[in-house]
């Protein structure tokens, strides 16, 4: 009977250890999930900000492109006018 009690105590101790380890693992998973969520949210905000900046740059490039086209057209027009005057 004493041997049976000793075996049961060992089993109980093992089960207790497994439950404690399981609880610890659950806490780690929860912490990792929280950390992941925070990092993901930051990443999402950064991506949205980068997209906004890219759109701003694209708009500015289009404005510069239009101004350059206008300047080239004006320059070509002046050159033709000068060529016509010169002969």
N, C-alpha and C positions, 0 to 999 in steps of 0.2 A: 504494500500500500504506500509506503514511503517513497519507493522508486517511482510509482505512478504519479504521486504528488510532485516530485522533483521534475519529472518530464513535463507535467502540465505547467509548472512554473516557468520552465525554460520556453515552452511554446508561448505562454502568455508574454514573457519578456520579448520574444522575437516578434510577436504580433504588435506589441507596444512600440518597439523600435521601428517596425515597418510603418505604422500609423504616423509616428513622429516624422519619419523621413518623407512620407507622402505629404504631410502638412507643410514641411519645409519646401518641397518641390512645388507645391501649389502656390506658396508665397513667392517663390522665385519666378514662376510663370506669370503671376499677377504683376510683379515688378517689371518683368520684361515687356509684358503687354502694355503697361502704362508708359514705359520708356519708348517703346515702339510707336505708340499713338502720338506722343509728344513730338518725336522726331518726324513722323509722317506729316503731322500738322504743320510743322516748321518747313518741311520740304515743299508741301503744297503751297504755302504762302510764298516761299522763295520762287517757285515755278511761276506762280501768277504774277509776281513782281517782275520777273525776267521777261515774261510774255508782254507785259505792259511796256517795259523798256524797249523791247524789240519792235513793237508796234510804233513807238515814238521815233525810234531811229529810222524805221521804214518810211514814216511820214516825212521826216526831215530829208532823207535821201531823195524822195520823190520831189520835194520842193526844190532841192538843189539841182536835180536833173532838169526840172522845168526851167529854172533860171538859167542854167547852162545852155539849154536848147535855145532860149530866147536870145541870150548873148551871142551864140554862134550865128543864129539867123540874122540878128542885127549887124554883126560883123561882116557876114557875107553880103548883106545888102549894101553896106558902106563900101565894101571892096568893089562891088559891081558899079556903084555910083562913081567911085573914083576912076575905075577903068573906063567908064563911058566918057568922063570928063577929059581924061588923058588921051583917049583916042582909040 
